[in-house]
Amino acid sequence: MSHDDFVEYYENKHAVLIRKLLPNIVDYRRNFVEHETAFVNAAVAPIDFDVVTEIFFANRADYNAFLAKAAEAEIAQAIADDEENLFDRSATRMFVVDQPSGT
């Protein structure tokens, strides 16, 4: 899939689906990698991804509700089916980070 097709699908299909299916998202940002202008030491850390997605929640309880909904069989299957059109699901990584207050 071309970069432009990837962005188009993510923005207009996948992101729409996620917002529809999953609760309590305050902000949902997609940051698309510009591989041709990336400044990295490929020998140390090659860029093996095309997007960094940030999903924000008001609090931990909202995040937990999001996880619980995403784990429901019908919701999980709908997301998985759509992700097959977009991602290498075996390479997807998720991290929970804490953003200090006031930033």
Biopython code that builds the backbone (N, CA, C, O; Angstrom):
import numpy as np
from Bio.PDB.StructureBuilder import StructureBuilder

atoms = [
    (1, "MET", "N", (0.850, -1.169, 0.000)),
    (1, "MET", "CA", (0.000, 0.000, 0.000)),
    (1, "MET", "C", (0.900, 1.238, 0.000)),
    (1, "MET", "O", (1.887, 1.296, 0.734)),
    (2, "SER", "N", (0.561, 2.203, -0.808)),
    (2, "SER", "CA", (1.357, 3.432, -0.852)),
    (2, "SER", "C", (1.139, 4.233, 0.438)),
    (2, "SER", "O", (0.167, 4.016, 1.162)),
    (3, "HIS", "N", (2.043, 5.141, 0.702)),
    (3, "HIS", "CA", (1.918, 6.008, 1.875)),
    (3, "HIS", "C", (0.601, 6.786, 1.824)),
    (3, "HIS", "O", (-0.122, 6.858, 2.818)),
    (4, "ASP", "N", (0.295, 7.360, 0.672)),
    (4, "ASP", "CA", (-0.937, 8.139, 0.531)),
    (4, "ASP", "C", (-2.183, 7.280, 0.754)),
    (4, "ASP", "O", (-3.136, 7.726, 1.393)),
    (5, "ASP", "N", (-2.179, 6.052, 0.230)),
    (5, "ASP", "CA", (-3.305, 5.143, 0.433)),
    (5, "ASP", "C", (-3.430, 4.749, 1.906)),
    (5, "ASP", "O", (-4.535, 4.638, 2.438)),
    (6, "PHE", "N", (-2.299, 4.544, 2.547)),
    (6, "PHE", "CA", (-2.272, 4.206, 3.974)),
    (6, "PHE", "C", (-2.907, 5.331, 4.793)),
    (6, "PHE", "O", (-3.783, 5.085, 5.622)),
    (7, "VAL", "N", (-2.464, 6.553, 4.558)),
    (7, "VAL", "CA", (-2.998, 7.706, 5.280)),
    (7, "VAL", "C", (-4.490, 7.855, 5.014)),
    (7, "VAL", "O", (-5.271, 8.069, 5.941)),
    (8, "GLU", "N", (-4.881, 7.743, 3.765)),
    (8, "GLU", "CA", (-6.285, 7.882, 3.384)),
    (8, "GLU", "C", (-7.156, 6.844, 4.108)),
    (8, "GLU", "O", (-8.196, 7.189, 4.668)),
    (9, "TYR", "N", (-6.730, 5.578, 4.096)),
    (9, "TYR", "CA", (-7.513, 4.528, 4.746)),
    (9, "TYR", "C", (-7.574, 4.753, 6.258)),
    (9, "TYR", "O", (-8.637, 4.657, 6.871)),
    (10, "TYR", "N", (-6.426, 5.052, 6.840)),
    (10, "TYR", "CA", (-6.380, 5.232, 8.288)),
    (10, "TYR", "C", (-7.289, 6.391, 8.706)),
    (10, "TYR", "O", (-8.095, 6.249, 9.626)),
    (11, "GLU", "N", (-7.160, 7.518, 8.041)),
    (11, "GLU", "CA", (-7.910, 8.702, 8.419)),
    (11, "GLU", "C", (-9.408, 8.571, 8.170)),
    (11, "GLU", "O", (-10.211, 9.010, 8.994)),
    (12, "ASN", "N", (-9.789, 7.983, 7.061)),
    (12, "ASN", "CA", (-11.184, 8.005, 6.635)),
    (12, "ASN", "C", (-11.960, 6.722, 6.890)),
    (12, "ASN", "O", (-13.181, 6.695, 6.737)),
    (13, "LYS", "N", (-11.272, 5.672, 7.271)),
    (13, "LYS", "CA", (-11.975, 4.416, 7.574)),
    (13, "LYS", "C", (-11.634, 3.912, 8.973)),
    (13, "LYS", "O", (-12.514, 3.788, 9.825)),
    (14, "HIS", "N", (-10.355, 3.624, 9.209)),
    (14, "HIS", "CA", (-9.984, 3.007, 10.479)),
    (14, "HIS", "C", (-10.241, 3.943, 11.667)),
    (14, "HIS", "O", (-10.845, 3.531, 12.657)),
    (15, "ALA", "N", (-9.796, 5.171, 11.577)),
    (15, "ALA", "CA", (-9.987, 6.113, 12.680)),
    (15, "ALA", "C", (-11.476, 6.344, 12.951)),
    (15, "ALA", "O", (-11.892, 6.464, 14.103)),
    (16, "VAL", "N", (-12.257, 6.402, 11.905)),
    (16, "VAL", "CA", (-13.703, 6.574, 12.047)),
    (16, "VAL", "C", (-14.302, 5.366, 12.786)),
    (16, "VAL", "O", (-15.137, 5.528, 13.676)),
    (17, "LEU", "N", (-13.870, 4.172, 12.412)),
    (17, "LEU", "CA", (-14.352, 2.950, 13.063)),
    (17, "LEU", "C", (-13.988, 2.945, 14.548)),
    (17, "LEU", "O", (-14.832, 2.652, 15.394)),
    (18, "ILE", "N", (-12.748, 3.265, 14.859)),
    (18, "ILE", "CA", (-12.300, 3.260, 16.258)),
    (18, "ILE", "C", (-13.121, 4.245, 17.080)),
    (18, "ILE", "O", (-13.569, 3.912, 18.177)),
    (19, "ARG", "N", (-13.320, 5.445, 16.566)),
    (19, "ARG", "CA", (-14.101, 6.447, 17.300)),
    (19, "ARG", "C", (-15.542, 5.982, 17.503)),
    (19, "ARG", "O", (-16.161, 6.286, 18.523)),
    (20, "LYS", "N", (-16.065, 5.252, 16.539)),
    (20, "LYS", "CA", (-17.446, 4.755, 16.629)),
    (20, "LYS", "C", (-17.571, 3.624, 17.652)),
    (20, "LYS", "O", (-18.549, 3.567, 18.397)),
    (21, "LEU", "N", (-16.588, 2.728, 17.689)),
    (21, "LEU", "CA", (-16.696, 1.522, 18.510)),
    (21, "LEU", "C", (-16.221, 1.678, 19.946)),
    (21, "LEU", "O", (-16.712, 0.991, 20.843)),
    (22, "LEU", "N", (-15.273, 2.573, 20.167)),
    (22, "LEU", "CA", (-14.612, 2.607, 21.471)),
    (22, "LEU", "C", (-14.892, 3.913, 22.220)),
    (22, "LEU", "O", (-14.808, 4.996, 21.641)),
    (23, "PRO", "N", (-15.223, 3.804, 23.498)),
    (23, "PRO", "CA", (-15.644, 4.970, 24.280)),
    (23, "PRO", "C", (-14.481, 5.747, 24.889)),
    (23, "PRO", "O", (-13.339, 5.291, 24.940)),
    (24, "ASN", "N", (-14.833, 6.930, 25.341)),
    (24, "ASN", "CA", (-13.995, 7.713, 26.247)),
    (24, "ASN", "C", (-12.701, 8.246, 25.649)),
    (24, "ASN", "O", (-11.805, 8.639, 26.395)),
    (25, "ILE", "N", (-12.579, 8.270, 24.350)),
    (25, "ILE", "CA", (-11.376, 8.832, 23.735)),
    (25, "ILE", "C", (-11.507, 10.351, 23.732)),
    (25, "ILE", "O", (-12.445, 10.898, 23.151)),
    (26, "VAL", "N", (-10.574, 11.023, 24.376)),
    (26, "VAL", "CA", (-10.562, 12.482, 24.417)),
    (26, "VAL", "C", (-9.897, 13.031, 23.152)),
    (26, "VAL", "O", (-10.376, 13.997, 22.558)),
    (27, "ASP", "N", (-8.802, 12.412, 22.752)),
    (27, "ASP", "CA", (-8.075, 12.833, 21.554)),
    (27, "ASP", "C", (-7.454, 11.601, 20.924)),
    (27, "ASP", "O", (-7.006, 10.691, 21.622)),
    (28, "TYR", "N", (-7.432, 11.579, 19.598)),
    (28, "TYR", "CA", (-6.940, 10.418, 18.844)),
    (28, "TYR", "C", (-6.110, 10.963, 17.688)),
    (28, "TYR", "O", (-6.656, 11.426, 16.687)),
    (29, "ARG", "N", (-4.801, 10.906, 17.830)),
    (29, "ARG", "CA", (-3.883, 11.511, 16.868)),
    (29, "ARG", "C", (-3.111, 10.448, 16.100)),
    (29, "ARG", "O", (-2.664, 9.452, 16.670)),
    (30, "ARG", "N", (-2.961, 10.671, 14.809)),
    (30, "ARG", "CA", (-2.129, 9.814, 13.973)),
    (30, "ARG", "C", (-0.969, 10.646, 13.465)),
    (30, "ARG", "O", (-1.170, 11.691, 12.845)),
    (31, "ASN", "N", (0.240, 10.188, 13.725)),
    (31, "ASN", "CA", (1.470, 10.875, 13.322)),
    (31, "ASN", "C", (2.175, 9.977, 12.309)),
    (31, "ASN", "O", (2.774, 8.966, 12.675)),
    (32, "PHE", "N", (2.101, 10.352, 11.047)),
    (32, "PHE", "CA", (2.615, 9.510, 9.968)),
    (32, "PHE", "C", (4.091, 9.796, 9.713)),
    (32, "PHE", "O", (4.494, 10.948, 9.551)),
    (33, "VAL", "N", (4.883, 8.740, 9.680)),
    (33, "VAL", "CA", (6.325, 8.849, 9.487)),
    (33, "VAL", "C", (6.621, 9.260, 8.045)),
    (33, "VAL", "O", (6.058, 8.703, 7.102)),
    (34, "GLU", "N", (7.493, 10.223, 7.889)),
    (34, "GLU", "CA", (7.997, 10.612, 6.575)),
    (34, "GLU", "C", (9.361, 9.943, 6.426)),
    (34, "GLU", "O", (10.392, 10.520, 6.770)),
    (35, "HIS", "N", (9.348, 8.734, 5.913)),
    (35, "HIS", "CA", (10.562, 7.917, 5.847)),
    (35, "HIS", "C", (11.698, 8.603, 5.105)),
    (35, "HIS", "O", (12.859, 8.481, 5.494)),
    (36, "GLU", "N", (11.371, 9.324, 4.037)),
    (36, "GLU", "CA", (12.415, 9.924, 3.214)),
    (36, "GLU", "C", (13.140, 11.073, 3.908)),
    (36, "GLU", "O", (14.245, 11.431, 3.500)),
    (37, "THR", "N", (12.547, 11.654, 4.941)),
    (37, "THR", "CA", (13.192, 12.769, 5.634)),
    (37, "THR", "C", (13.561, 12.427, 7.078)),
    (37, "THR", "O", (13.989, 13.299, 7.833)),
    (38, "ALA", "N", (13.399, 11.179, 7.455)),
    (38, "ALA", "CA", (13.677, 10.777, 8.838)),
    (38, "ALA", "C", (15.165, 10.889, 9.138)),
    (38, "ALA", "O", (16.002, 10.559, 8.298)),
    (39, "PHE", "N", (15.484, 11.352, 10.327)),
    (39, "PHE", "CA", (16.865, 11.450, 10.783)),
    (39, "PHE", "C", (17.067, 10.385, 11.851)),
    (39, "PHE", "O", (16.709, 10.575, 13.013)),
    (40, "VAL", "N", (17.646, 9.260, 11.437)),
    (40, "VAL", "CA", (17.886, 8.164, 12.371)),
    (40, "VAL", "C", (19.207, 7.494, 12.044)),
    (40, "VAL", "O", (19.721, 7.599, 10.931)),
    (41, "ASN", "N", (19.730, 6.820, 13.015)),
    (41, "ASN", "CA", (20.869, 5.950, 12.797)),
    (41, "ASN", "C", (20.286, 4.563, 12.551)),
    (41, "ASN", "O", (19.988, 3.832, 13.496)),
    (42, "ALA", "N", (20.126, 4.207, 11.288)),
    (42, "ALA", "CA", (19.451, 2.956, 10.932)),
    (42, "ALA", "C", (20.148, 1.731, 11.500)),
    (42, "ALA", "O", (19.507, 0.702, 11.711)),
    (43, "ALA", "N", (21.448, 1.822, 11.751)),
    (43, "ALA", "CA", (22.162, 0.686, 12.322)),
    (43, "ALA", "C", (21.752, 0.454, 13.771)),
    (43, "ALA", "O", (21.827, -0.669, 14.269)),
    (44, "VAL", "N", (21.327, 1.491, 14.430)),
    (44, "VAL", "CA", (20.926, 1.388, 15.832)),
    (44, "VAL", "C", (19.427, 1.148, 15.964)),
    (44, "VAL", "O", (18.999, 0.275, 16.718)),
    (45, "ALA", "N", (18.633, 1.919, 15.235)),
    (45, "ALA", "CA", (17.187, 1.835, 15.378)),
    (45, "ALA", "C", (16.507, 2.073, 14.035)),
    (45, "ALA", "O", (16.062, 3.186, 13.756)),
    (46, "PRO", "N", (16.423, 1.055, 13.215)),
    (46, "PRO", "CA", (15.745, 1.251, 11.930)),
    (46, "PRO", "C", (14.265, 1.572, 12.149)),
    (46, "PRO", "O", (13.647, 1.085, 13.096)),
    (47, "ILE", "N", (13.717, 2.384, 11.277)),
    (47, "ILE", "CA", (12.297, 2.713, 11.373)),
    (47, "ILE", "C", (11.520, 1.600, 10.679)),
    (47, "ILE", "O", (11.572, 1.460, 9.457)),
    (48, "ASP", "N", (10.811, 0.823, 11.462)),
    (48, "ASP", "CA", (10.056, -0.308, 10.920)),
    (48, "ASP", "C", (8.557, -0.113, 11.126)),
    (48, "ASP", "O", (7.808, -1.077, 11.287)),
    (49, "PHE", "N", (8.134, 1.148, 11.118)),
    (49, "PHE", "CA", (6.729, 1.464, 11.283)),
    (49, "PHE", "C", (6.396, 2.694, 10.442)),
    (49, "PHE", "O", (7.287, 3.416, 9.996)),
    (50, "ASP", "N", (5.107, 2.918, 10.236)),
    (50, "ASP", "CA", (4.652, 4.015, 9.382)),
    (50, "ASP", "C", (3.853, 5.074, 10.116)),
    (50, "ASP", "O", (3.606, 6.154, 9.580)),
    (51, "VAL", "N", (3.449, 4.770, 11.336)),
    (51, "VAL", "CA", (2.618, 5.716, 12.080)),
    (51, "VAL", "C", (2.824, 5.511, 13.574)),
    (51, "VAL", "O", (3.047, 4.396, 14.046)),
    (52, "VAL", "N", (2.745, 6.608, 14.296)),
    (52, "VAL", "CA", (2.664, 6.583, 15.756)),
    (52, "VAL", "C", (1.302, 7.160, 16.094)),
    (52, "VAL", "O", (1.004, 8.310, 15.773)),
    (53, "THR", "N", (0.483, 6.354, 16.741)),
    (53, "THR", "CA", (-0.865, 6.769, 17.105)),
    (53, "THR", "C", (-0.888, 7.097, 18.585)),
    (53, "THR", "O", (-0.355, 6.352, 19.407)),
    (54, "GLU", "N", (-1.502, 8.203, 18.913)),
    (54, "GLU", "CA", (-1.670, 8.601, 20.302)),
    (54, "GLU", "C", (-3.162, 8.638, 20.609)),
    (54, "GLU", "O", (-3.939, 9.258, 19.883)),
    (55, "ILE", "N", (-3.551, 7.975, 21.680)),
    (55, "ILE", "CA", (-4.942, 7.996, 22.123)),
    (55, "ILE", "C", (-4.940, 8.520, 23.556)),
    (55, "ILE", "O", (-4.264, 7.980, 24.431)),
    (56, "PHE", "N", (-5.706, 9.576, 23.774)),
    (56, "PHE", "CA", (-5.736, 10.238, 25.075)),
    (56, "PHE", "C", (-7.062, 9.981, 25.781)),
    (56, "PHE", "O", (-8.125, 9.917, 25.163)),
    (57, "PHE", "N", (-6.957, 9.836, 27.104)),
    (57, "PHE", "CA", (-8.120, 9.621, 27.954)),
    (57, "PHE", "C", (-8.072, 10.616, 29.102)),
    (57, "PHE", "O", (-6.997, 11.067, 29.497)),
    (58, "ALA", "N", (-9.222, 10.953, 29.629)),
    (58, "ALA", "CA", (-9.284, 11.912, 30.730)),
    (58, "ALA", "C", (-8.666, 11.345, 32.003)),
    (58, "ALA", "O", (-8.104, 12.078, 32.817)),
    (59, "ASN", "N", (-8.782, 10.007, 32.166)),
    (59, "ASN", "CA", (-8.283, 9.382, 33.393)),
    (59, "ASN", "C", (-8.123, 7.880, 33.167)),
    (59, "ASN", "O", (-8.487, 7.353, 32.115)),
    (60, "ARG", "N", (-7.587, 7.220, 34.149)),
    (60, "ARG", "CA", (-7.328, 5.778, 34.049)),
    (60, "ARG", "C", (-8.627, 4.985, 33.942)),
    (60, "ARG", "O", (-8.665, 3.966, 33.252)),
    (61, "ALA", "N", (-9.669, 5.421, 34.595)),
    (61, "ALA", "CA", (-10.953, 4.714, 34.517)),
    (61, "ALA", "C", (-11.485, 4.716, 33.083)),
    (61, "ALA", "O", (-12.012, 3.705, 32.619)),
    (62, "ASP", "N", (-11.355, 5.822, 32.392)),
    (62, "ASP", "CA", (-11.783, 5.886, 30.989)),
    (62, "ASP", "C", (-10.926, 4.987, 30.113)),
    (62, "ASP", "O", (-11.431, 4.346, 29.192)),
    (63, "TYR", "N", (-9.644, 4.939, 30.396)),
    (63, "TYR", "CA", (-8.754, 4.028, 29.668)),
    (63, "TYR", "C", (-9.170, 2.580, 29.906)),
    (63, "TYR", "O", (-9.228, 1.786, 28.966)),
    (64, "ASN", "N", (-9.456, 2.238, 31.147)),
    (64, "ASN", "CA", (-9.875, 0.869, 31.473)),
    (64, "ASN", "C", (-11.195, 0.512, 30.788)),
    (64, "ASN", "O", (-11.369, -0.622, 30.341)),
    (65, "ALA", "N", (-12.120, 1.463, 30.700)),
    (65, "ALA", "CA", (-13.386, 1.229, 29.996)),
    (65, "ALA", "C", (-13.130, 1.002, 28.506)),
    (65, "ALA", "O", (-13.771, 0.156, 27.883)),
    (66, "PHE", "N", (-12.210, 1.744, 27.951)),
    (66, "PHE", "CA", (-11.796, 1.576, 26.556)),
    (66, "PHE", "C", (-11.254, 0.155, 26.334)),
    (66, "PHE", "O", (-11.634, -0.514, 25.373)),
    (67, "LEU", "N", (-10.373, -0.294, 27.221)),
    (67, "LEU", "CA", (-9.806, -1.643, 27.102)),
    (67, "LEU", "C", (-10.883, -2.714, 27.223)),
    (67, "LEU", "O", (-10.877, -3.691, 26.473)),
    (68, "ALA", "N", (-11.794, -2.536, 28.152)),
    (68, "ALA", "CA", (-12.860, -3.523, 28.348)),
    (68, "ALA", "C", (-13.738, -3.616, 27.103)),
    (68, "ALA", "O", (-14.094, -4.714, 26.675)),
    (69, "LYS", "N", (-14.084, -2.489, 26.528)),
    (69, "LYS", "CA", (-14.913, -2.483, 25.318)),
    (69, "LYS", "C", (-14.155, -3.120, 24.156)),
    (69, "LYS", "O", (-14.730, -3.897, 23.394)),
    (70, "ALA", "N", (-12.871, -2.795, 24.017)),
    (70, "ALA", "CA", (-12.052, -3.353, 22.934)),
    (70, "ALA", "C", (-11.898, -4.863, 23.056)),
    (70, "ALA", "O", (-11.638, -5.540, 22.061)),
    (71, "ALA", "N", (-12.055, -5.398, 24.260)),
    (71, "ALA", "CA", (-11.919, -6.838, 24.489)),
    (71, "ALA", "C", (-13.206, -7.606, 24.222)),
    (71, "ALA", "O", (-13.178, -8.835, 24.151)),
    (72, "GLU", "N", (-14.330, -6.915, 24.073)),
    (72, "GLU", "CA", (-15.579, -7.603, 23.759)),
    (72, "GLU", "C", (-15.440, -8.278, 22.397)),
    (72, "GLU", "O", (-14.936, -7.676, 21.448)),
    (73, "ALA", "N", (-15.882, -9.514, 22.306)),
    (73, "ALA", "CA", (-15.638, -10.342, 21.120)),
    (73, "ALA", "C", (-16.040, -9.668, 19.810)),
    (73, "ALA", "O", (-15.262, -9.660, 18.856)),
    (74, "GLU", "N", (-17.230, -9.113, 19.756)),
    (74, "GLU", "CA", (-17.714, -8.506, 18.510)),
    (74, "GLU", "C", (-16.894, -7.265, 18.133)),
    (74, "GLU", "O", (-16.571, -7.058, 16.963)),
    (75, "ILE", "N", (-16.565, -6.453, 19.125)),
    (75, "ILE", "CA", (-15.772, -5.242, 18.893)),
    (75, "ILE", "C", (-14.352, -5.620, 18.491)),
    (75, "ILE", "O", (-13.809, -5.075, 17.530)),
    (76, "ALA", "N", (-13.754, -6.551, 19.223)),
    (76, "ALA", "CA", (-12.390, -6.987, 18.914)),
    (76, "ALA", "C", (-12.301, -7.541, 17.498)),
    (76, "ALA", "O", (-11.328, -7.277, 16.791)),
    (77, "GLN", "N", (-13.306, -8.308, 17.075)),
    (77, "GLN", "CA", (-13.296, -8.884, 15.729)),
    (77, "GLN", "C", (-13.435, -7.802, 14.660)),
    (77, "GLN", "O", (-12.759, -7.851, 13.633)),
    (78, "ALA", "N", (-14.304, -6.835, 14.899)),
    (78, "ALA", "CA", (-14.479, -5.743, 13.932)),
    (78, "ALA", "C", (-13.186, -4.954, 13.762)),
    (78, "ALA", "O", (-12.816, -4.590, 12.646)),
    (79, "ILE", "N", (-12.506, -4.694, 14.864)),
    (79, "ILE", "CA", (-11.231, -3.970, 14.801)),
    (79, "ILE", "C", (-10.187, -4.817, 14.094)),
    (79, "ILE", "O", (-9.482, -4.324, 13.214)),
    (80, "ALA", "N", (-10.078, -6.093, 14.471)),
    (80, "ALA", "CA", (-9.092, -6.985, 13.847)),
    (80, "ALA", "C", (-9.321, -7.104, 12.345)),
    (80, "ALA", "O", (-8.371, -7.060, 11.563)),
    (81, "ASP", "N", (-10.571, -7.254, 11.946)),
    (81, "ASP", "CA", (-10.881, -7.373, 10.520)),
    (81, "ASP", "C", (-10.439, -6.126, 9.763)),
    (81, "ASP", "O", (-9.876, -6.225, 8.673)),
    (82, "ASP", "N", (-10.694, -4.956, 10.339)),
    (82, "ASP", "CA", (-10.293, -3.724, 9.663)),
    (82, "ASP", "C", (-8.780, -3.552, 9.674)),
    (82, "ASP", "O", (-8.202, -3.104, 8.684)),
    (83, "GLU", "N", (-8.134, -3.900, 10.778)),
    (83, "GLU", "CA", (-6.676, -3.767, 10.860)),
    (83, "GLU", "C", (-5.964, -4.625, 9.823)),
    (83, "GLU", "O", (-4.869, -4.274, 9.381)),
    (84, "GLU", "N", (-6.562, -5.735, 9.432)),
    (84, "GLU", "CA", (-5.957, -6.587, 8.400)),
    (84, "GLU", "C", (-5.800, -5.832, 7.079)),
    (84, "GLU", "O", (-4.943, -6.182, 6.268)),
    (85, "ASN", "N", (-6.613, -4.808, 6.856)),
    (85, "ASN", "CA", (-6.518, -3.995, 5.648)),
    (85, "ASN", "C", (-5.400, -2.961, 5.718)),
    (85, "ASN", "O", (-5.075, -2.324, 4.716)),
    (86, "LEU", "N", (-4.816, -2.795, 6.899)),
    (86, "LEU", "CA", (-3.956, -1.645, 7.130)),
    (86, "LEU", "C", (-2.611, -1.968, 7.759)),
    (86, "LEU", "O", (-1.594, -1.394, 7.370)),
    (87, "PHE", "N", (-2.590, -2.868, 8.714)),
    (87, "PHE", "CA", (-1.402, -3.099, 9.533)),
    (87, "PHE", "C", (-0.880, -4.526, 9.408)),
    (87, "PHE", "O", (-1.608, -5.440, 9.021)),
    (88, "ASP", "N", (0.389, -4.695, 9.742)),
    (88, "ASP", "CA", (0.930, -6.007, 10.052)),
    (88, "ASP", "C", (0.676, -6.173, 11.547)),
    (88, "ASP", "O", (1.462, -5.702, 12.370)),
    (89, "ARG", "N", (-0.398, -6.830, 11.892)),
    (89, "ARG", "CA", (-0.832, -6.904, 13.288)),
    (89, "ARG", "C", (0.199, -7.565, 14.195)),
    (89, "ARG", "O", (0.238, -7.292, 15.395)),
    (90, "SER", "N", (1.042, -8.442, 13.621)),
    (90, "SER", "CA", (2.065, -9.100, 14.443)),
    (90, "SER", "C", (3.172, -8.126, 14.852)),
    (90, "SER", "O", (3.943, -8.420, 15.765)),
    (91, "ALA", "N", (3.258, -6.979, 14.191)),
    (91, "ALA", "CA", (4.305, -6.010, 14.485)),
    (91, "ALA", "C", (3.791, -4.797, 15.265)),
    (91, "ALA", "O", (4.563, -3.894, 15.587)),
    (92, "THR", "N", (2.499, -4.775, 15.565)),
    (92, "THR", "CA", (1.922, -3.646, 16.288)),
    (92, "THR", "C", (2.393, -3.654, 17.732)),
    (92, "THR", "O", (2.427, -4.698, 18.383)),
    (93, "ARG", "N", (2.751, -2.486, 18.218)),
    (93, "ARG", "CA", (3.203, -2.341, 19.609)),
    (93, "ARG", "C", (2.361, -1.272, 20.275)),
    (93, "ARG", "O", (1.962, -0.292, 19.645)),
    (94, "MET", "N", (2.095, -1.470, 21.552)),
    (94, "MET", "CA", (1.324, -0.490, 22.313)),
    (94, "MET", "C", (2.041, -0.209, 23.617)),
    (94, "MET", "O", (2.523, -1.117, 24.293)),
    (95, "PHE", "N", (2.101, 1.071, 23.954)),
    (95, "PHE", "CA", (2.724, 1.505, 25.197)),
    (95, "PHE", "C", (1.767, 2.430, 25.920)),
    (95, "PHE", "O", (1.092, 3.246, 25.292)),
    (96, "VAL", "N", (1.706, 2.311, 27.205)),
    (96, "VAL", "CA", (0.970, 3.260, 28.019)),
    (96, "VAL", "C", (2.006, 4.210, 28.605)),
    (96, "VAL", "O", (2.994, 3.788, 29.206)),
    (97, "VAL", "N", (1.758, 5.492, 28.416)),
    (97, "VAL", "CA", (2.672, 6.501, 28.955)),
    (97, "VAL", "C", (1.869, 7.467, 29.810)),
    (97, "VAL", "O", (0.663, 7.631, 29.629)),
    (98, "ASP", "N", (2.553, 8.090, 30.727)),
    (98, "ASP", "CA", (1.935, 9.075, 31.594)),
    (98, "ASP", "C", (2.481, 10.436, 31.211)),
    (98, "ASP", "O", (3.694, 10.632, 31.146)),
    (99, "GLN", "N", (1.587, 11.368, 30.959)),
    (99, "GLN", "CA", (1.996, 12.721, 30.604)),
    (99, "GLN", "C", (1.903, 13.583, 31.851)),
    (99, "GLN", "O", (0.840, 13.677, 32.464)),
    (100, "PRO", "N", (3.003, 14.210, 32.227)),
    (100, "PRO", "CA", (2.972, 15.047, 33.430)),
    (100, "PRO", "C", (1.937, 16.163, 33.306)),
    (100, "PRO", "O", (1.678, 16.663, 32.211)),
    (101, "SER", "N", (1.364, 16.538, 34.411)),
    (101, "SER", "CA", (0.390, 17.626, 34.433)),
    (101, "SER", "C", (1.039, 18.914, 33.946)),
    (101, "SER", "O", (2.221, 19.169, 34.178)),
    (102, "GLY", "N", (0.234, 19.711, 33.270)),
    (102, "GLY", "CA", (0.712, 21.001, 32.811)),
    (102, "GLY", "C", (1.423, 20.981, 31.488)),
    (102, "GLY", "O", (1.961, 22.002, 31.059)),
    (103, "THR", "N", (1.441, 19.803, 30.805)),
    (103, "THR", "CA", (2.100, 19.747, 29.489)),
    (103, "THR", "C", (1.092, 19.518, 28.412)),
    (103, "THR", "O", (1.451, 19.441, 27.237)),
]
sb = StructureBuilder()
sb.init_structure("model")
sb.init_model(0)
sb.init_chain("A")
sb.init_seg("    ")
for serial, (resi, resn, name, xyz) in enumerate(atoms, 1):
    if name == "N":
        sb.init_residue(resn, " ", resi, " ")
    sb.init_atom(name, np.array(xyz, "f"), 0.0, 1.0, " ", f" {name:<3s}", serial, name[0])
structure = sb.get_structure()
